[in-house]
Amino acid sequence: MANPHENAQNLLIFHASGLDCAFPLEAVREIVPMAWLVAPLGLPSALAGFLDLRGTAIPIIRLDRLFGLPEQAPGLHTPMIVLHRARGPIGIMVASVRGIVPVTSSELLNISHERTFLGCATGAIEIDGDLVHLLSADSLLEANEDRILADFSAMSEARSLHFEHIPLEEATL
């Protein structure tokens, strides 16, 4: 039984690529329906694109690609969770939003390092028999930055291999 004097926090529970996750509700700015995303060429794989939200460009992250989960094809009703962050808002593309649940710190479960999803999960909670991973908005971007660097390295290597096969006289024209 939870201690009545223990502070509770509200978590926004959502589902993405077969994974149940949550964000602290205070980190959530808003939930928006699927919208047109601007996706410039050379975009890192974990970044779906940028959402123009009332004049602010919000980067939208795909958890399936960031965490190496089964591909989640966005649809007409795919929600995006926009999060507050000190360095600017980010958005997360999810399959569905389950609801808001109050939890106390004593209900949070520790998770092994292998289950932290690139250090993005800070704990877990069991809800209706399902394990729900509590994610950190700030850690998501740090993990995405690592993914971006890996993607740009792979693109650079591919370009380098391409240029190695062009005869020198053609490359200087």
PEMOKA-V107892 format. One record per residue. N is the residue number from 0. RES is the residue in one letter. PHI is phi in radians with two decimals (none if undefined). PSI is psi in degrees with one decimal (NA if undefined). NEAR is the number of other ideal C-beta (glycine too) atoms within 8 Angstrom. Layout:
<<N;RES;PHI;PSI;NEAR> <N;RES;PHI;PSI;NEAR>>
This chain:
<<0;M;none;137.9;2> <1;A;-1.25;144.2;8> <2;N;-1.21;124.8;7> <3;P;-1.15;-19.0;4> <4;H;-1.60;-6.9;3> <5;E;-1.37;136.4;9> <6;N;-1.23;139.5;5> <7;A;-1.84;150.8;8> <8;Q;-2.16;150.7;11> <9;N;-1.62;136.6;11> <10;L;-2.03;137.6;15> <11;L;-1.58;115.7;13> <12;I;-1.66;134.2;14> <13;F;-2.51;168.1;15> <14;H;-2.13;133.3;12> <15;A;-2.58;121.4;14> <16;S;0.89;46.7;11> <17;G;1.40;5.8;6> <18;L;-2.07;131.8;10> <19;D;-1.62;128.6;12> <20;C;-2.40;172.6;15> <21;A;-2.63;153.9;14> <22;F;-2.14;146.2;14> <23;P;-1.01;135.1;11> <24;L;-1.03;-31.6;10> <25;E;-1.16;-17.0;7> <26;A;-1.50;-11.4;9> <27;V;-1.58;123.2;13> <28;R;-1.47;-49.5;6> <29;E;-2.98;167.5;5> <30;I;-2.01;128.5;8> <31;V;-2.13;148.9;10> <32;P;-1.29;165.0;7> <33;M;-0.91;137.5;9> <34;A;-2.47;172.1;8> <35;W;-1.14;129.4;4> <36;L;-1.94;137.4;9> <37;V;-1.49;123.7;8> <38;A;-2.21;89.4;7> <39;P;-1.09;156.1;5> <40;L;-1.05;147.5;3> <41;G;1.39;14.2;4> <42;L;-1.17;137.0;8> <43;P;-1.02;150.0;9> <44;S;-1.07;-32.7;8> <45;A;-1.39;-7.2;11> <46;L;-1.79;117.9;12> <47;A;-1.30;-28.3;9> <48;G;2.60;-163.4;9> <49;F;-2.11;132.5;10> <50;L;-1.69;128.5;13> <51;D;-1.51;101.4;11> <52;L;-1.89;97.5;9> <53;R;0.91;43.7;4> <54;G;1.57;-0.8;4> <55;T;-1.91;128.5;7> <56;A;-1.42;114.6;7> <57;I;-1.85;118.3;12> <58;P;-1.20;132.4;8> <59;I;-1.90;119.5;15> <60;I;-1.68;140.1;15> <61;R;-1.75;111.7;12> <62;L;-1.12;-34.1;15> <63;D;-1.02;-44.1;11> <64;R;-1.36;-36.2;11> <65;L;-1.11;-43.4;14> <66;F;-1.68;0.2;11> <67;G;1.20;38.0;4> <68;L;-1.64;170.0;12> <69;P;-0.98;141.7;6> <70;E;-1.01;133.1;7> <71;Q;-1.98;105.7;12> <72;A;-1.30;123.3;4> <73;P;-1.19;144.5;7> <74;G;-2.18;-176.1;6> <75;L;-1.03;-33.7;4> <76;H;-1.91;20.5;6> <77;T;-1.19;119.3;11> <78;P;-1.43;155.9;13> <79;M;-2.20;130.8;15> <80;I;-1.70;119.7;13> <81;V;-1.67;128.0;14> <82;L;-1.94;144.7;14> <83;H;-1.33;141.1;8> <84;R;-2.61;153.5;11> <85;A;-1.08;-35.2;3> <86;R;-1.62;15.6;5> <87;G;1.98;155.1;4> <88;P;-1.24;153.2;11> <89;I;-2.35;161.8;14> <90;G;-2.15;154.4;14> <91;I;-2.19;127.0;12> <92;M;-1.46;126.6;14> <93;V;-2.25;165.2;14> <94;A;-1.38;-42.1;8> <95;S;-2.82;158.0;7> <96;V;-1.89;125.8;11> <97;R;-1.54;-34.9;7> <98;G;2.59;-171.1;6> <99;I;-1.99;131.8;8> <100;V;-2.27;130.5;10> <101;P;-1.42;136.6;8> <102;V;-2.41;154.6;11> <103;T;-1.83;161.7;12> <104;S;-1.09;-29.0;8> <105;S;-1.23;-19.4;7> <106;E;-1.45;-16.7;8> <107;L;-1.26;136.9;11> <108;L;-1.79;142.1;9> <109;N;-1.29;149.4;6> <110;I;-2.18;152.4;9> <111;S;-1.24;156.2;6> <112;H;-1.00;-34.3;4> <113;E;-1.16;-19.8;4> <114;R;-1.80;13.8;9> <115;T;-1.53;-0.9;11> <116;F;0.89;70.0;10> <117;L;1.08;29.0;9> <118;G;1.40;9.8;8> <119;C;-1.48;-25.9;12> <120;A;-1.59;129.2;14> <121;T;-1.78;-10.8;7> <122;G;3.10;-173.1;10> <123;A;-2.58;163.3;13> <124;I;-2.50;147.0;14> <125;E;-1.70;124.9;8> <126;I;-2.25;119.4;9> <127;D;0.90;39.4;3> <128;G;1.43;-3.1;4> <129;D;-1.77;139.0;7> <130;L;-1.47;123.1;8> <131;V;-1.98;124.3;13> <132;H;-1.54;127.0;14> <133;L;-1.48;119.7;15> <134;L;-1.81;152.7;13> <135;S;-1.81;124.2;9> <136;A;-1.06;-41.2;12> <137;D;-1.17;-39.0;9> <138;S;-1.19;-30.1;12> <139;L;-1.05;-43.6;15> <140;L;-1.22;-38.0;12> <141;E;-1.07;-42.9;9> <142;A;-1.15;-38.2;13> <143;N;-1.16;-36.4;13> <144;E;-1.09;-40.6;8> <145;D;-1.08;-41.0;9> <146;R;-1.14;-40.6;13> <147;I;-1.05;-46.0;11> <148;L;-1.07;-40.9;8> <149;A;-1.14;-41.5;8> <150;D;-1.12;-45.1;11> <151;F;-1.15;-34.5;9> <152;S;-1.12;-43.5;8> <153;A;-1.12;-41.4;8> <154;M;-1.11;-40.3;9> <155;S;-1.13;-42.6;8> <156;E;-1.11;-40.6;8> <157;A;-1.13;-42.2;8> <158;R;-1.10;-42.8;8> <159;S;-1.06;-43.6;8> <160;L;-1.12;-37.6;8> <161;H;-1.11;-45.7;8> <162;F;-1.25;-25.5;8> <163;E;-1.12;-25.2;6> <164;H;-1.66;0.4;5> <165;I;-1.61;125.5;8> <166;P;-1.00;143.6;5> <167;L;-0.96;-40.4;6> <168;E;-1.14;-31.4;6> <169;E;-1.31;-35.2;7> <170;A;-1.20;-24.6;8> <171;T;-1.64;-3.6;5> <172;L;-1.25;NA;4>>
